[in-house]
Amino acid sequence: MSKGDWLGEFEQVVILAVLRLEGEAYGMEVRREIALRTGRDASIGAVYATLERLKDKGYLRAREVDPGGQGRPRRAYQVTAAGSRTLEQALAAISKLREGVRLRPRKAVE
């Protein structure tokens, strides 16, 4: 994986939320899913910026959805094959780093 291919923590969270939403991944729904699953209140601006950055990297695809005369079109996101592969690699790397690591040291350092 080259340096530009690494996913940051929030990018991983956003991709996972898009995957969970299965085709209904509009910006506001992604934000709600993140809040619901993580308890993290992400700003809508951060969510949209991350969605667009992931799209520009080729990890997400966006399509305009016509709301049928009820407002302006919305953009729905889907994870691409490259996005799935990159997420799998990032999660595998974290898993390998965690192997054998005690999350609670025997003697806490204060």
N, CA, C and O atoms as CSV, one atom per row, in Angstrom:
chain,resi,resn,atom,element,x,y,z
A,1,MET,N,N,0.841,-1.177,0.000
A,1,MET,CA,C,0.000,0.000,0.000
A,1,MET,C,C,0.889,1.244,0.000
A,1,MET,O,O,1.770,1.369,0.850
A,2,SER,N,N,0.675,2.135,-0.913
A,2,SER,CA,C,1.466,3.360,-0.919
A,2,SER,C,C,0.902,4.344,0.098
A,2,SER,O,O,-0.216,4.171,0.582
A,3,LYS,N,N,1.667,5.362,0.415
A,3,LYS,CA,C,1.285,6.317,1.447
A,3,LYS,C,C,-0.096,6.917,1.209
A,3,LYS,O,O,-0.867,7.054,2.158
A,4,GLY,N,N,-0.425,7.271,-0.004
A,4,GLY,CA,C,-1.707,7.889,-0.317
A,4,GLY,C,C,-2.891,6.944,-0.212
A,4,GLY,O,O,-4.039,7.389,-0.193
A,5,ASP,N,N,-2.623,5.632,-0.142
A,5,ASP,CA,C,-3.694,4.642,-0.065
A,5,ASP,C,C,-4.180,4.389,1.351
A,5,ASP,O,O,-5.240,3.788,1.529
A,6,TRP,N,N,-3.455,4.821,2.349
A,6,TRP,CA,C,-3.862,4.578,3.731
A,6,TRP,C,C,-5.122,5.361,4.054
A,6,TRP,O,O,-5.288,6.512,3.651
A,7,LEU,N,N,-5.992,4.712,4.782
A,7,LEU,CA,C,-7.230,5.368,5.215
A,7,LEU,C,C,-7.073,5.846,6.642
A,7,LEU,O,O,-6.593,5.109,7.504
A,8,GLY,N,N,-7.479,7.082,6.892
A,8,GLY,CA,C,-7.510,7.581,8.249
A,8,GLY,C,C,-8.684,6.968,9.001
A,8,GLY,O,O,-9.564,6.349,8.403
A,9,GLU,N,N,-8.688,7.146,10.302
A,9,GLU,CA,C,-9.747,6.562,11.126
A,9,GLU,C,C,-11.137,7.030,10.690
A,9,GLU,O,O,-12.048,6.214,10.552
A,10,PHE,N,N,-11.304,8.319,10.474
A,10,PHE,CA,C,-12.627,8.817,10.105
A,10,PHE,C,C,-13.023,8.336,8.708
A,10,PHE,O,O,-14.200,8.082,8.453
A,11,GLU,N,N,-12.055,8.210,7.808
A,11,GLU,CA,C,-12.355,7.667,6.484
A,11,GLU,C,C,-12.862,6.230,6.602
A,11,GLU,O,O,-13.796,5.843,5.899
A,12,GLN,N,N,-12.256,5.443,7.481
A,12,GLN,CA,C,-12.716,4.073,7.710
A,12,GLN,C,C,-14.143,4.072,8.246
A,12,GLN,O,O,-14.981,3.291,7.795
A,13,VAL,N,N,-14.415,4.945,9.204
A,13,VAL,CA,C,-15.751,5.041,9.791
A,13,VAL,C,C,-16.780,5.411,8.726
A,13,VAL,O,O,-17.866,4.833,8.687
A,14,VAL,N,N,-16.451,6.355,7.875
A,14,VAL,CA,C,-17.382,6.791,6.821
A,14,VAL,C,C,-17.641,5.653,5.835
A,14,VAL,O,O,-18.793,5.414,5.472
A,15,ILE,N,N,-16.608,4.954,5.399
A,15,ILE,CA,C,-16.811,3.832,4.475
A,15,ILE,C,C,-17.679,2.758,5.123
A,15,ILE,O,O,-18.575,2.216,4.476
A,16,LEU,N,N,-17.426,2.447,6.378
A,16,LEU,CA,C,-18.247,1.449,7.070
A,16,LEU,C,C,-19.707,1.890,7.152
A,16,LEU,O,O,-20.609,1.070,6.981
A,17,ALA,N,N,-19.948,3.170,7.410
A,17,ALA,CA,C,-21.323,3.685,7.463
A,17,ALA,C,C,-21.987,3.573,6.093
A,17,ALA,O,O,-23.156,3.195,6.004
A,18,VAL,N,N,-21.261,3.895,5.029
A,18,VAL,CA,C,-21.813,3.778,3.670
A,18,VAL,C,C,-22.168,2.317,3.386
A,18,VAL,O,O,-23.223,2.038,2.815
A,19,LEU,N,N,-21.310,1.398,3.775
A,19,LEU,CA,C,-21.597,-0.025,3.571
A,19,LEU,C,C,-22.849,-0.451,4.340
A,19,LEU,O,O,-23.680,-1.192,3.814
A,20,ARG,N,N,-22.982,0.011,5.573
A,20,ARG,CA,C,-24.141,-0.352,6.399
A,20,ARG,C,C,-25.444,0.176,5.797
A,20,ARG,O,O,-26.487,-0.467,5.923
A,21,LEU,N,N,-25.395,1.322,5.156
A,21,LEU,CA,C,-26.609,1.955,4.623
A,21,LEU,C,C,-27.067,1.357,3.293
A,21,LEU,O,O,-28.176,1.648,2.847
A,22,GLU,N,N,-26.256,0.543,2.660
A,22,GLU,CA,C,-26.637,-0.216,1.470
A,22,GLU,C,C,-27.467,0.555,0.446
A,22,GLU,O,O,-28.641,0.247,0.238
A,23,GLY,N,N,-26.868,1.544,-0.185
A,23,GLY,CA,C,-27.552,2.252,-1.258
A,23,GLY,C,C,-28.336,3.474,-0.811
A,23,GLY,O,O,-28.766,4.267,-1.648
A,24,GLU,N,N,-28.531,3.642,0.480
A,24,GLU,CA,C,-29.230,4.809,1.014
A,24,GLU,C,C,-28.235,5.747,1.695
A,24,GLU,O,O,-28.585,6.442,2.650
A,25,ALA,N,N,-27.021,5.766,1.214
A,25,ALA,CA,C,-25.947,6.509,1.853
A,25,ALA,C,C,-25.886,7.953,1.371
A,25,ALA,O,O,-25.001,8.332,0.604
A,26,TYR,N,N,-26.826,8.736,1.829
A,26,TYR,CA,C,-26.802,10.185,1.610
A,26,TYR,C,C,-26.029,10.797,2.770
A,26,TYR,O,O,-25.942,10.198,3.841
A,27,GLY,N,N,-25.475,11.972,2.569
A,27,GLY,CA,C,-24.632,12.596,3.586
A,27,GLY,C,C,-25.239,12.620,4.977
A,27,GLY,O,O,-24.585,12.226,5.943
A,28,MET,N,N,-26.479,13.075,5.094
A,28,MET,CA,C,-27.100,13.168,6.412
A,28,MET,C,C,-27.319,11.790,7.036
A,28,MET,O,O,-27.181,11.630,8.249
A,29,GLU,N,N,-27.661,10.794,6.210
A,29,GLU,CA,C,-27.853,9.442,6.733
A,29,GLU,C,C,-26.524,8.848,7.195
A,29,GLU,O,O,-26.479,8.120,8.186
A,30,VAL,N,N,-25.445,9.156,6.478
A,30,VAL,CA,C,-24.115,8.701,6.899
A,30,VAL,C,C,-23.791,9.304,8.259
A,30,VAL,O,O,-23.303,8.609,9.150
A,31,ARG,N,N,-24.058,10.578,8.416
A,31,ARG,CA,C,-23.807,11.255,9.699
A,31,ARG,C,C,-24.611,10.605,10.821
A,31,ARG,O,O,-24.080,10.363,11.905
A,32,ARG,N,N,-25.881,10.323,10.568
A,32,ARG,CA,C,-26.740,9.689,11.585
A,32,ARG,C,C,-26.239,8.289,11.940
A,32,ARG,O,O,-26.226,7.907,13.110
A,33,GLU,N,N,-25.832,7.539,10.939
A,33,GLU,CA,C,-25.331,6.174,11.177
A,33,GLU,C,C,-24.072,6.202,12.032
A,33,GLU,O,O,-23.909,5.374,12.929
A,34,ILE,N,N,-23.192,7.142,11.761
A,34,ILE,CA,C,-21.969,7.284,12.563
A,34,ILE,C,C,-22.330,7.610,14.007
A,34,ILE,O,O,-21.786,7.013,14.936
A,35,ALA,N,N,-23.240,8.548,14.196
A,35,ALA,CA,C,-23.649,8.923,15.559
A,35,ALA,C,C,-24.305,7.743,16.275
A,35,ALA,O,O,-24.017,7.476,17.441
A,36,LEU,N,N,-25.182,7.046,15.572
A,36,LEU,CA,C,-25.896,5.910,16.161
A,36,LEU,C,C,-24.942,4.793,16.572
A,36,LEU,O,O,-25.062,4.249,17.670
A,37,ARG,N,N,-24.005,4.452,15.711
A,37,ARG,CA,C,-23.128,3.301,15.948
A,37,ARG,C,C,-21.919,3.608,16.818
A,37,ARG,O,O,-21.407,2.718,17.497
A,38,THR,N,N,-21.454,4.859,16.810
A,38,THR,CA,C,-20.221,5.176,17.531
A,38,THR,C,C,-20.422,6.133,18.703
A,38,THR,O,O,-19.566,6.239,19.581
A,39,GLY,N,N,-21.555,6.826,18.708
A,39,GLY,CA,C,-21.749,7.856,19.727
A,39,GLY,C,C,-20.969,9.120,19.407
A,39,GLY,O,O,-20.920,10.043,20.220
A,40,ARG,N,N,-20.367,9.166,18.250
A,40,ARG,CA,C,-19.543,10.298,17.822
A,40,ARG,C,C,-20.409,11.254,17.014
A,40,ARG,O,O,-21.030,10.853,16.030
A,41,ASP,N,N,-20.451,12.505,17.424
A,41,ASP,CA,C,-21.259,13.503,16.731
A,41,ASP,C,C,-20.383,14.227,15.714
A,41,ASP,O,O,-19.769,15.248,16.023
A,42,ALA,N,N,-20.333,13.691,14.512
A,42,ALA,CA,C,-19.518,14.272,13.446
A,42,ALA,C,C,-20.270,15.427,12.798
A,42,ALA,O,O,-21.485,15.355,12.612
A,43,SER,N,N,-19.561,16.477,12.458
A,43,SER,CA,C,-20.209,17.588,11.770
A,43,SER,C,C,-20.564,17.168,10.356
A,43,SER,O,O,-19.862,16.363,9.745
A,44,ILE,N,N,-21.648,17.712,9.842
A,44,ILE,CA,C,-22.068,17.367,8.485
A,44,ILE,C,C,-21.018,17.810,7.467
A,44,ILE,O,O,-20.835,17.161,6.438
A,45,GLY,N,N,-20.337,18.904,7.752
A,45,GLY,CA,C,-19.267,19.373,6.870
A,45,GLY,C,C,-18.127,18.377,6.784
A,45,GLY,O,O,-17.587,18.142,5.703
A,46,ALA,N,N,-17.752,17.786,7.918
A,46,ALA,CA,C,-16.678,16.784,7.933
A,46,ALA,C,C,-17.110,15.537,7.166
A,46,ALA,O,O,-16.310,14.930,6.453
A,47,VAL,N,N,-18.376,15.160,7.317
A,47,VAL,CA,C,-18.883,13.980,6.603
A,47,VAL,C,C,-18.849,14.217,5.098
A,47,VAL,O,O,-18.343,13.383,4.348
A,48,TYR,N,N,-19.388,15.356,4.653
A,48,TYR,CA,C,-19.409,15.631,3.212
A,48,TYR,C,C,-17.998,15.768,2.640
A,48,TYR,O,O,-17.730,15.287,1.540
A,49,ALA,N,N,-17.104,16.412,3.367
A,49,ALA,CA,C,-15.722,16.555,2.886
A,49,ALA,C,C,-15.063,15.187,2.745
A,49,ALA,O,O,-14.335,14.940,1.784
A,50,THR,N,N,-15.317,14.304,3.699
A,50,THR,CA,C,-14.733,12.968,3.655
A,50,THR,C,C,-15.347,12.132,2.543
A,50,THR,O,O,-14.630,11.411,1.849
A,51,LEU,N,N,-16.666,12.216,2.361
A,51,LEU,CA,C,-17.313,11.507,1.256
A,51,LEU,C,C,-16.715,11.930,-0.082
A,51,LEU,O,O,-16.420,11.082,-0.925
A,52,GLU,N,N,-16.539,13.212,-0.278
A,52,GLU,CA,C,-15.987,13.715,-1.544
A,52,GLU,C,C,-14.526,13.306,-1.721
A,52,GLU,O,O,-14.108,12.951,-2.823
A,53,ARG,N,N,-13.751,13.356,-0.638
A,53,ARG,CA,C,-12.344,12.946,-0.721
A,53,ARG,C,C,-12.246,11.457,-1.091
A,53,ARG,O,O,-11.417,11.075,-1.917
A,54,LEU,N,N,-13.091,10.627,-0.481
A,54,LEU,CA,C,-13.089,9.201,-0.789
A,54,LEU,C,C,-13.553,8.944,-2.222
A,54,LEU,O,O,-13.069,8.026,-2.883
A,55,LYS,N,N,-14.487,9.757,-2.691
A,55,LYS,CA,C,-14.929,9.652,-4.092
A,55,LYS,C,C,-13.774,10.010,-5.027
A,55,LYS,O,O,-13.535,9.315,-6.015
A,56,ASP,N,N,-13.064,11.086,-4.718
A,56,ASP,CA,C,-11.938,11.517,-5.542
A,56,ASP,C,C,-10.825,10.467,-5.579
A,56,ASP,O,O,-10.123,10.348,-6.583
A,57,LYS,N,N,-10.659,9.708,-4.496
A,57,LYS,CA,C,-9.657,8.644,-4.441
A,57,LYS,C,C,-10.115,7.391,-5.176
A,57,LYS,O,O,-9.320,6.478,-5.402
A,58,GLY,N,N,-11.394,7.341,-5.551
A,58,GLY,CA,C,-11.931,6.181,-6.245
A,58,GLY,C,C,-12.487,5.118,-5.320
A,58,GLY,O,O,-12.757,4.002,-5.762
A,59,TYR,N,N,-12.666,5.437,-4.037
A,59,TYR,CA,C,-13.154,4.467,-3.060
A,59,TYR,C,C,-14.673,4.493,-2.920
A,59,TYR,O,O,-15.271,3.553,-2.397
A,60,LEU,N,N,-15.287,5.568,-3.387
A,60,LEU,CA,C,-16.743,5.684,-3.398
A,60,LEU,C,C,-17.193,6.120,-4.782
A,60,LEU,O,O,-16.435,6.743,-5.525
A,61,ARG,N,N,-18.414,5.792,-5.118
A,61,ARG,CA,C,-19.066,6.268,-6.335
A,61,ARG,C,C,-20.293,7.042,-5.869
A,61,ARG,O,O,-20.943,6.657,-4.897
A,62,ALA,N,N,-20.605,8.127,-6.560
A,62,ALA,CA,C,-21.771,8.938,-6.215
A,62,ALA,C,C,-22.730,8.982,-7.389
A,62,ALA,O,O,-22.316,8.983,-8.548
A,63,ARG,N,N,-24.004,9.017,-7.077
A,63,ARG,CA,C,-25.025,9.175,-8.122
A,63,ARG,C,C,-26.063,10.160,-7.613
A,63,ARG,O,O,-26.395,10.193,-6.428
A,64,GLU,N,N,-26.566,10.960,-8.541
A,64,GLU,CA,C,-27.608,11.922,-8.210
A,64,GLU,C,C,-28.949,11.200,-8.196
A,64,GLU,O,O,-29.255,10.432,-9.108
A,65,VAL,N,N,-29.741,11.444,-7.168
A,65,VAL,CA,C,-31.054,10.826,-7.032
A,65,VAL,C,C,-32.102,11.924,-7.051
A,65,VAL,O,O,-32.074,12.839,-6.228
A,66,ASP,N,N,-33.028,11.828,-7.999
A,66,ASP,CA,C,-34.099,12.811,-8.125
A,66,ASP,C,C,-35.157,12.523,-7.060
A,66,ASP,O,O,-35.693,11.416,-7.010
A,67,PRO,N,N,-35.461,13.494,-6.216
A,67,PRO,CA,C,-36.441,13.268,-5.149
A,67,PRO,C,C,-37.894,13.296,-5.628
A,67,PRO,O,O,-38.810,13.298,-4.806
A,68,GLY,N,N,-38.113,13.318,-6.918
A,68,GLY,CA,C,-39.473,13.289,-7.458
A,68,GLY,C,C,-40.267,14.550,-7.183
A,68,GLY,O,O,-41.411,14.486,-6.733
A,69,GLY,N,N,-39.660,15.694,-7.452
A,69,GLY,CA,C,-40.349,16.968,-7.288
A,69,GLY,C,C,-40.392,17.483,-5.859
A,69,GLY,O,O,-41.053,18.482,-5.575
A,70,GLN,N,N,-39.692,16.807,-4.963
A,70,GLN,CA,C,-39.685,17.239,-3.558
A,70,GLN,C,C,-38.309,17.753,-3.171
A,70,GLN,O,O,-37.634,17.163,-2.327
A,71,GLY,N,N,-37.903,18.829,-3.772
A,71,GLY,CA,C,-36.603,19.407,-3.448
A,71,GLY,C,C,-35.567,19.103,-4.514
A,71,GLY,O,O,-35.874,18.557,-5.574
A,72,ARG,N,N,-34.342,19.469,-4.206
A,72,ARG,CA,C,-33.265,19.285,-5.177
A,72,ARG,C,C,-32.708,17.861,-5.101
A,72,ARG,O,O,-32.884,17.168,-4.099
A,73,PRO,N,N,-32.042,17.442,-6.161
A,73,PRO,CA,C,-31.474,16.086,-6.180
A,73,PRO,C,C,-30.484,15.884,-5.033
A,73,PRO,O,O,-29.800,16.812,-4.602
A,74,ARG,N,N,-30.432,14.655,-4.559
A,74,ARG,CA,C,-29.482,14.297,-3.501
A,74,ARG,C,C,-28.445,13.354,-4.080
A,74,ARG,O,O,-28.683,12.689,-5.089
A,75,ARG,N,N,-27.305,13.305,-3.435
A,75,ARG,CA,C,-26.207,12.458,-3.892
A,75,ARG,C,C,-26.119,11.227,-2.984
A,75,ARG,O,O,-25.951,11.352,-1.771
A,76,ALA,N,N,-26.232,10.052,-3.578
A,76,ALA,CA,C,-26.113,8.787,-2.848
A,76,ALA,C,C,-24.747,8.177,-3.152
A,76,ALA,O,O,-24.272,8.232,-4.286
A,77,TYR,N,N,-24.125,7.601,-2.135
A,77,TYR,CA,C,-22.782,7.047,-2.267
A,77,TYR,C,C,-22.799,5.534,-2.127
A,77,TYR,O,O,-23.592,4.968,-1.376
A,78,GLN,N,N,-21.894,4.888,-2.879
A,78,GLN,CA,C,-21.678,3.450,-2.800
A,78,GLN,C,C,-20.181,3.202,-2.745
A,78,GLN,O,O,-19.398,3.966,-3.310
A,79,VAL,N,N,-19.785,2.138,-2.068
A,79,VAL,CA,C,-18.375,1.776,-1.973
A,79,VAL,C,C,-17.981,1.016,-3.236
A,79,VAL,O,O,-18.696,0.116,-3.677
A,80,THR,N,N,-16.847,1.383,-3.809
A,80,THR,CA,C,-16.328,0.692,-4.988
A,80,THR,C,C,-15.510,-0.530,-4.548
A,80,THR,O,O,-15.228,-0.712,-3.364
A,81,ALA,N,N,-15.142,-1.352,-5.519
A,81,ALA,CA,C,-14.290,-2.510,-5.223
A,81,ALA,C,C,-12.958,-2.050,-4.627
A,81,ALA,O,O,-12.447,-2.669,-3.693
A,82,ALA,N,N,-12.400,-0.969,-5.164
A,82,ALA,CA,C,-11.141,-0.435,-4.626
A,82,ALA,C,C,-11.321,0.039,-3.189
A,82,ALA,O,O,-10.428,-0.140,-2.361
A,83,GLY,N,N,-12.467,0.639,-2.889
A,83,GLY,CA,C,-12.752,1.086,-1.528
A,83,GLY,C,C,-12.858,-0.076,-0.564
A,83,GLY,O,O,-12.357,-0.003,0.559
A,84,SER,N,N,-13.506,-1.147,-0.992
A,84,SER,CA,C,-13.624,-2.351,-0.150
A,84,SER,C,C,-12.258,-2.960,0.123
A,84,SER,O,O,-11.950,-3.325,1.258
A,85,ARG,N,N,-11.437,-3.071,-0.922
A,85,ARG,CA,C,-10.094,-3.637,-0.754
A,85,ARG,C,C,-9.250,-2.800,0.198
A,85,ARG,O,O,-8.570,-3.334,1.075
A,86,THR,N,N,-9.300,-1.489,0.017
A,86,THR,CA,C,-8.492,-0.603,0.851
A,86,THR,C,C,-8.952,-0.642,2.298
A,86,THR,O,O,-8.126,-0.624,3.210
A,87,LEU,N,N,-10.259,-0.694,2.520
A,87,LEU,CA,C,-10.781,-0.802,3.881
A,87,LEU,C,C,-10.351,-2.126,4.503
A,87,LEU,O,O,-9.924,-2.155,5.658
A,88,GLU,N,N,-10.457,-3.213,3.758
A,88,GLU,CA,C,-10.033,-4.520,4.274
A,88,GLU,C,C,-8.556,-4.493,4.672
A,88,GLU,O,O,-8.183,-5.031,5.715
A,89,GLN,N,N,-7.721,-3.871,3.847
A,89,GLN,CA,C,-6.291,-3.788,4.157
A,89,GLN,C,C,-6.047,-2.961,5.421
A,89,GLN,O,O,-5.220,-3.328,6.255
A,90,ALA,N,N,-6.761,-1.855,5.558
A,90,ALA,CA,C,-6.595,-1.001,6.736
A,90,ALA,C,C,-7.025,-1.732,8.005
A,90,ALA,O,O,-6.338,-1.670,9.025
A,91,LEU,N,N,-8.155,-2.419,7.943
A,91,LEU,CA,C,-8.647,-3.150,9.115
A,91,LEU,C,C,-7.729,-4.325,9.449
A,91,LEU,O,O,-7.523,-4.629,10.624
A,92,ALA,N,N,-7.175,-4.987,8.434
A,92,ALA,CA,C,-6.237,-6.090,8.662
A,92,ALA,C,C,-4.950,-5.579,9.314
A,92,ALA,O,O,-4.402,-6.233,10.202
A,93,ALA,N,N,-4.473,-4.427,8.882
A,93,ALA,CA,C,-3.259,-3.851,9.468
A,93,ALA,C,C,-3.475,-3.535,10.949
A,93,ALA,O,O,-2.600,-3.808,11.770
A,94,ILE,N,N,-4.612,-2.972,11.293
A,94,ILE,CA,C,-4.924,-2.672,12.697
A,94,ILE,C,C,-5.013,-3.971,13.489
A,94,ILE,O,O,-4.509,-4.054,14.609
A,95,SER,N,N,-5.648,-4.974,12.916
A,95,SER,CA,C,-5.782,-6.263,13.585
A,95,SER,C,C,-4.407,-6.877,13.865
A,95,SER,O,O,-4.169,-7.402,14.953
A,96,LYS,N,N,-3.510,-6.812,12.889
A,96,LYS,CA,C,-2.162,-7.353,13.081
A,96,LYS,C,C,-1.408,-6.586,14.159
A,96,LYS,O,O,-0.675,-7.179,14.951
A,97,LEU,N,N,-1.585,-5.277,14.190
A,97,LEU,CA,C,-0.919,-4.474,15.216
A,97,LEU,C,C,-1.434,-4.801,16.612
A,97,LEU,O,O,-0.689,-4.725,17.588
A,98,ARG,N,N,-2.701,-5.162,16.703
A,98,ARG,CA,C,-3.310,-5.461,18.013
A,98,ARG,C,C,-2.925,-6.831,18.544
A,98,ARG,O,O,-3.002,-7.067,19.750
A,99,GLU,N,N,-2.505,-7.751,17.657
A,99,GLU,CA,C,-2.165,-9.108,18.080
A,99,GLU,C,C,-1.142,-9.080,19.204
A,99,GLU,O,O,-0.060,-8.508,19.068
A,100,GLY,N,N,-1.503,-9.708,20.314
A,100,GLY,CA,C,-0.591,-9.827,21.446
A,100,GLY,C,C,-0.419,-8.577,22.284
A,100,GLY,O,O,0.353,-8.581,23.243
A,101,VAL,N,N,-1.118,-7.512,21.948
A,101,VAL,CA,C,-0.998,-6.275,22.714
A,101,VAL,C,C,-2.036,-6.269,23.829
A,101,VAL,O,O,-3.218,-6.529,23.604
A,102,ARG,N,N,-1.569,-5.970,25.024
A,102,ARG,CA,C,-2.500,-5.830,26.144
A,102,ARG,C,C,-3.067,-4.414,26.114
A,102,ARG,O,O,-2.327,-3.430,26.111
A,103,LEU,N,N,-4.375,-4.334,26.093
A,103,LEU,CA,C,-4.991,-3.010,26.064
A,103,LEU,C,C,-4.969,-2.366,27.441
A,103,LEU,O,O,-5.053,-1.145,27.569
A,104,ARG,N,N,-4.857,-3.180,28.443
A,104,ARG,CA,C,-4.722,-2.664,29.808
A,104,ARG,C,C,-3.391,-3.156,30.347
A,104,ARG,O,O,-3.240,-4.337,30.658
A,105,PRO,N,N,-2.418,-2.248,30.458
A,105,PRO,CA,C,-1.107,-2.675,30.979
A,105,PRO,C,C,-1.243,-3.209,32.404
A,105,PRO,O,O,-2.129,-2.803,33.156
A,106,ARG,N,N,-0.348,-4.123,32.752
A,106,ARG,CA,C,-0.365,-4.675,34.119
A,106,ARG,C,C,-0.253,-3.575,35.147
A,106,ARG,O,O,-0.940,-3.577,36.169
A,107,LYS,N,N,0.617,-2.645,34.861
A,107,LYS,CA,C,0.838,-1.541,35.797
A,107,LYS,C,C,0.554,-0.251,35.017
A,107,LYS,O,O,1.291,0.104,34.097
A,108,ALA,N,N,-0.498,0.426,35.389
A,108,ALA,CA,C,-0.873,1.654,34.685
A,108,ALA,C,C,0.136,2.764,34.968
A,108,ALA,O,O,0.606,2.937,36.092
A,109,VAL,N,N,0.447,3.497,33.928
A,109,VAL,CA,C,1.355,4.649,34.049
A,109,VAL,C,C,0.489,5.890,34.218
A,109,VAL,O,O,-0.422,6.142,33.430
A,110,GLU,N,N,0.786,6.644,35.242
A,110,GLU,CA,C,-0.020,7.848,35.489
A,110,GLU,C,C,0.802,9.092,35.398
A,110,GLU,O,O,0.279,10.192,35.579
